[in-house]
Structure formats: C-alpha cells, structure tokens
Amino acid sequence: KQEVTQIPAALSVPEGENLVLNCSFTDSAIYNLQWFRQDPGKGLTSLLLIQSSQREQTSGRLNASLDKSSGRSTLYIAASQPGDSATYLCAVRVGTASKLTFGTGTRLQVTL
Amino acid sequence: GAGVSQSPSNKVTEKGKDVELRCDPISGHTALYWYRQSLGQGLEFLIYFQGNSAPDKSGLPSDRFSAERTGGSVSTLTIQRTQQEDSAVYLCASSLSKAGELFFGEGSRLTVL
C-alpha cells in the first residue's frame, strides 16, 4: 500500500526566503507525482505534474524534483511571498488507471 | 465549463436523511474522481470513473455511499441515511486522460446534525 509523508507538517518563514517542502513515498514504482496548494476553505489548485521519466519541473518561482529510487520529491519555492501562504500537498499515482494517494500536507506561512 | 463545478457548496442535513452532491467536470475530461476531506485529515479517495470502464469503487466507506456518472460527464455522489461521521468536504476532480493532471472543484461541505 502506497503511503505518502510530508515533512514538516507546518513551516513559518519570513518573506523573501527560499524554502523546500519534502514529500516521501513508500512505493517507488510511481507513474507520476503532482503538487497542489490548498487555501483555507477552498479546493486544490494544481501546481506541477512530474512524470516518472522526468527529474524536475519548473513553473515560475516553483521547482519540483523527483527521485524515484529514493522515493522522494521536493518542492522548491524561491523568494517566498505572503501570497504563498497555504497548505501544500503532494500526491502520487502508481498505475495509469489508478487514484492519486495524497500526503497530509505542509502548512506554510510566509510572514512580512 | 472553465473549471470543475460542484454543487451545493454547502449542505446541512439531519442524521438519517439522504443527500446528493453534484460534480460537473471540465468539458472533454474523461476521468473523474471523488475524494473526501475531513477536518484535520488528509484526502481520502472514494471513487474513480474513467471513460466507459467500470468505476473503481474501492474507496467507498460503506454501502450507504454510491456514485454514478451519466453520459461520461456529470457525476452524482449519493449518501443514504447520513451519519454525523459523514460530515466532511467532498471534493471532485477531473483529468483529460486516465493518468493526467487533476483539476479540483471547490468542494461541497456537508454537515450532518
């Protein structure tokens, strides 16, 4: 059974800092991995999708890496802003016709 | 539509009543998912539809829960004889292909009194 862990559970940083969020998964035979953000009381917003054949994906100030062999992904946020404050979730898919398994998220607060 | 649409956004019901939650996926998306998010908990998979294939119902917590997807588009999640532990946010997502990027709706918040 695939298990996804995100550490830390919560993180507070001052504006302008670069930061890294971690995601670990137990079954390395994944098909793809997706990062989301969730604002309070809202649905999930897709940030990045990494296929198993890729090592990283970039979108603006966000960069996600994938190391299948070690069962890890990281989300790097450059020059953090207060608007980045949200809960960040990673989710992995094992097969092409299966569900995503989610981690419990990292709650990020970026302070002025 | 532009995004995944869910209704109602909020539903308060009495224990024992039946409820229906609706999801309208992004036009052309063949895959549709239902997840549940309880207060302080992670996302729990409920059911997955892909095209004309038999749905993956492995996440439905009991036989009080059912879902259908008509014409490969709109989906309805039905909860019969609601219990207080059913209180949660029910999230729907769709993707263009069976292993593609998921896009979520805003969710339906269900409160069972």
Chai-1 contact restraints between the chains, C-beta under 6 A:
chainA,res_idxA,chainB,res_idxB,connection_type,confidence,min_distance_angstrom,max_distance_angstrom,comment,restraint_id
A,Y31,B,A99,contact,1.0,0.0,6.0,A-B,restraint_1
A,G43,B,L91,contact,1.0,0.0,6.0,A-B,restraint_2
A,G43,B,F104,contact,1.0,0.0,6.0,A-B,restraint_3
A,G43,B,G105,contact,1.0,0.0,6.0,A-B,restraint_4
A,G43,B,E106,contact,1.0,0.0,6.0,A-B,restraint_5
A,G43,B,G107,contact,1.0,0.0,6.0,A-B,restraint_6
A,L44,B,F104,contact,1.0,0.0,6.0,A-B,restraint_7
A,S46,B,E101,contact,1.0,0.0,6.0,A-B,restraint_8
A,L49,B,E101,contact,1.0,0.0,6.0,A-B,restraint_9
A,T96,B,K98,contact,1.0,0.0,6.0,A-B,restraint_10
A,T96,B,A99,contact,1.0,0.0,6.0,A-B,restraint_11
A,A97,B,K98,contact,1.0,0.0,6.0,A-B,restraint_12
A,K99,B,F45,contact,1.0,0.0,6.0,A-B,restraint_13
A,K99,B,Y48,contact,1.0,0.0,6.0,A-B,restraint_14
A,F102,B,G42,contact,1.0,0.0,6.0,A-B,restraint_15
A,F102,B,L43,contact,1.0,0.0,6.0,A-B,restraint_16
A,T104,B,G42,contact,1.0,0.0,6.0,A-B,restraint_17
